[in-house]
């Protein structure tokens, strides 16, 4: 999902590129978050696909993104969404019962700051579910087109930061990264973004078990 104004002007294309959540993502949300009737934050909601999925689990969901164009799609779906930065959420401390974020660490320039903001707005004991790219096999150092076959690795795994469409691992000419670039974090940096805030990681999964090499991770942390 999006968390960048880089997606403005791409809403129509992105709707076609990402028309629905995958079965694995939906299953992970159901398994790691589960049903609830409290207030849930969707950080980097984009067009609102995860927002709608969590609402179907019974939660009262508020989506946040900085792309006004993608938020327009979410609003047309009747979802409650707000245009705001992930690093400066416009909510009081301890005002949410749960939070989710899907495919955002590859878009947010300062992901640790965004996770710290999520931790701030969560009530004690609240759950935060994150689903996103597997840093070991998806990024500027790994050519893994459509997550098929065996990834081809190159140098650069330990260099964190933003990359553009010229990176070795950007092999899909019709994909997102060729259009908006991305941010790479090592697996350790991604994990530390959660634990450094005081969140306790309760579960960590590598999804897409039908493939030899996973391209998606999912985790559940608790405030």
C-alpha positions as CSV (number, residue, x, y, z in Angstrom):
1,X,0.0,0.0,0.0
2,X,1.1,3.6,-0.5
3,X,2.6,6.1,1.8
4,X,3.9,8.7,-0.6
5,X,2.8,11.6,-2.8
6,X,4.9,9.8,-5.4
7,X,1.7,7.9,-6.1
8,X,-0.3,11.0,-7.0
9,X,-1.2,10.8,-10.7
10,X,-1.1,7.0,-10.6
11,X,-4.4,6.2,-9.0
12,X,-6.1,4.7,-12.1
13,X,-3.0,2.6,-12.9
14,X,-2.6,1.5,-9.3
15,X,-6.2,0.3,-9.1
16,X,-5.6,-2.0,-12.0
17,X,-2.2,-3.1,-10.8
18,X,-3.5,-3.8,-7.3
19,X,-7.2,-4.6,-7.5
20,X,-7.4,-6.7,-4.4
21,X,-5.4,-8.1,-1.5
22,X,-4.0,-11.5,-2.0
23,X,-5.4,-14.5,-0.3
24,X,-2.3,-14.8,1.9
25,X,-2.6,-11.2,3.0
26,X,-6.2,-11.6,3.9
27,X,-5.5,-14.8,5.8
28,X,-2.7,-13.1,7.7
29,X,-4.9,-10.3,8.7
30,X,-7.6,-12.7,9.9
31,X,-5.0,-14.8,11.7
32,X,-2.8,-12.1,13.3
33,X,-5.4,-9.4,13.9
34,X,-8.7,-11.3,14.0
35,X,-12.2,-9.9,14.6
36,X,-12.7,-6.9,16.8
37,X,-15.1,-4.0,17.4
38,X,-12.6,-1.4,18.6
39,X,-10.9,1.5,16.7
40,X,-8.2,0.3,14.2
41,X,-5.6,2.4,12.3
42,X,-4.6,1.5,8.8
43,X,-1.2,3.2,8.2
44,X,-0.5,3.9,4.6
45,X,-3.9,2.8,3.5
46,X,-3.6,3.8,-0.2
47,X,-6.8,3.0,-2.1
48,X,-8.3,1.4,1.0
49,X,-8.0,-2.3,0.3
50,X,-6.7,-3.3,3.7
51,X,-9.1,-0.7,5.4
52,X,-12.1,-2.5,3.9
53,X,-10.7,-5.9,4.7
54,X,-10.3,-5.0,8.4
55,X,-13.7,-3.4,8.5
56,X,-15.1,-6.7,7.4
57,X,-13.5,-8.2,10.5
58,X,-15.7,-5.9,12.6
59,X,-13.3,-3.1,13.4
60,X,-14.0,0.6,13.1
61,X,-11.1,1.6,10.8
62,X,-9.5,4.9,10.0
63,X,-7.0,5.0,7.1
64,X,-4.1,7.4,6.7
65,X,-2.0,8.1,3.7
66,X,-0.3,11.1,2.1
67,X,-1.4,10.4,-1.5
68,X,-4.5,12.5,-2.1
69,X,-5.2,10.7,-5.4
70,X,-5.2,7.2,-3.8
71,X,-7.3,8.5,-0.9
72,X,-9.8,9.7,-3.4
73,X,-10.3,6.1,-4.5
74,X,-10.7,5.0,-0.8
75,X,-13.3,7.7,-0.2
76,X,-15.3,6.6,-3.2
77,X,-15.4,3.2,-1.5
78,X,-17.1,4.9,1.4
79,X,-14.1,4.5,3.8
80,X,-13.0,6.9,6.5
81,X,-9.6,8.1,5.5
82,X,-7.4,11.1,6.4
83,X,-4.5,12.7,4.5
84,X,-1.6,12.9,6.9
85,X,2.1,11.9,7.2
86,X,2.9,8.5,8.8
87,X,5.6,10.2,10.7
88,X,3.2,12.8,12.3
89,X,-0.2,11.2,12.9
90,X,-3.0,13.6,13.8
91,X,-4.3,11.5,16.7
92,X,-4.1,11.6,20.4
93,X,-1.8,9.2,22.3
94,X,-3.4,5.8,23.2
95,X,-6.5,6.4,21.0
96,X,-6.5,3.2,19.0
97,X,-7.3,-0.4,20.0
98,X,-5.3,-1.9,17.1
99,X,-3.3,-0.9,14.0
100,X,-2.3,-2.5,10.7
101,X,0.0,-1.5,7.9
102,X,0.6,-3.3,4.6
103,X,3.5,-2.9,2.2
104,X,4.6,0.4,3.6
105,X,8.2,0.1,4.7
106,X,9.2,0.1,1.1
107,X,7.6,3.6,0.6
108,X,8.0,5.5,3.9
109,X,11.3,7.3,4.0
110,X,11.6,7.1,7.8
111,X,9.8,3.9,8.7
112,X,11.1,3.7,12.3
113,X,9.6,7.1,12.9
114,X,6.3,5.9,11.5
115,X,6.3,2.8,13.7
116,X,7.0,5.0,16.7
117,X,4.0,7.1,15.8
118,X,1.8,3.9,15.7
119,X,3.2,2.9,19.1
120,X,2.3,6.3,20.4
121,X,-1.4,6.2,19.3
122,X,-2.0,2.6,20.4
123,X,-3.5,1.8,23.8
124,X,-1.5,-0.5,26.1
125,X,-1.9,-4.1,25.1
126,X,-3.1,-3.2,21.6
127,X,-2.0,-5.2,18.5
128,X,-0.1,-3.9,15.5
129,X,0.0,-6.2,12.4
130,X,2.5,-5.5,9.7
131,X,2.7,-7.2,6.3
132,X,5.3,-6.2,3.7
133,X,8.1,-7.2,1.4
134,X,10.7,-9.7,2.6
135,X,13.9,-7.5,2.9
136,X,16.2,-10.5,2.1
137,X,14.6,-11.3,-1.3
138,X,12.9,-8.1,-2.4
139,X,14.9,-4.9,-2.9
140,X,17.5,-3.1,-5.0
141,X,19.9,-6.1,-4.4
142,X,17.5,-8.9,-5.5
143,X,16.1,-9.6,-8.9
144,X,13.0,-11.6,-8.1
145,X,10.4,-10.7,-10.8
146,X,6.8,-11.6,-9.8
147,X,8.4,-13.7,-7.0
148,X,8.8,-16.5,-9.4
149,X,11.7,-19.0,-9.4
150,X,14.9,-18.3,-7.5
151,X,16.0,-14.7,-6.7
152,X,19.2,-13.5,-8.3
153,X,21.2,-11.6,-5.7
154,X,23.7,-8.8,-6.2
155,X,25.6,-6.5,-3.8
156,X,23.8,-3.8,-1.8
157,X,21.7,-5.7,0.8
158,X,23.2,-3.9,3.7
159,X,22.8,-0.4,2.2
160,X,19.6,1.0,3.6
161,X,17.7,3.9,2.1
162,X,15.8,5.0,-1.0
163,X,16.5,3.6,-4.5
164,X,15.1,4.3,-7.9
165,X,14.0,2.3,-11.0
166,X,17.6,1.8,-12.2
167,X,18.4,-0.5,-9.3
168,X,19.5,-4.1,-10.1
169,X,16.4,-5.6,-8.4
170,X,13.8,-3.5,-10.2
171,X,13.2,-6.0,-13.0
172,X,9.5,-5.5,-13.7
173,X,8.9,-2.8,-16.3
174,X,5.2,-2.6,-15.4
175,X,5.7,-2.6,-11.7
176,X,5.5,-0.1,-8.9
177,X,9.2,0.5,-8.2
178,X,10.0,1.5,-11.8
179,X,7.5,4.3,-11.3
180,X,8.0,5.5,-7.7
181,X,11.3,3.9,-6.5
182,X,11.4,2.4,-3.1
183,X,13.1,2.2,0.3
184,X,15.2,-0.7,1.4
185,X,15.7,-1.8,5.0
186,X,17.7,-4.9,6.1
187,X,15.7,-7.5,8.0
188,X,17.5,-6.4,11.2
189,X,16.6,-2.7,10.6
190,X,13.0,-3.6,9.9
191,X,12.8,-5.7,13.1
192,X,14.5,-3.0,15.1
193,X,12.0,-0.4,13.9
194,X,9.4,-2.3,16.0
195,X,11.4,-3.3,19.0
196,X,13.1,0.1,19.5
197,X,9.7,1.6,20.3
198,X,8.9,-0.8,23.1
199,X,6.6,-2.9,21.0
200,X,6.9,-6.6,21.7
201,X,7.0,-8.8,18.5
202,X,4.9,-11.8,19.3
203,X,4.9,-13.6,16.0
204,X,6.9,-13.4,12.7
205,X,5.9,-15.3,9.6
206,X,7.3,-15.7,6.0
207,X,4.3,-16.0,3.8
208,X,3.8,-17.6,0.3
209,X,4.8,-21.1,1.4
210,X,4.1,-22.4,-2.0
211,X,7.3,-20.8,-3.2
212,X,10.8,-21.9,-2.4
213,X,11.8,-18.3,-1.5
214,X,9.3,-16.1,0.4
215,X,8.7,-12.5,-0.8
216,X,6.3,-11.4,2.0
217,X,6.7,-11.2,5.8
218,X,4.0,-10.7,8.4
219,X,4.4,-9.9,12.1
220,X,2.2,-9.2,15.1
221,X,3.5,-6.8,17.7
222,X,1.9,-5.7,20.9
223,X,2.0,-2.3,22.7
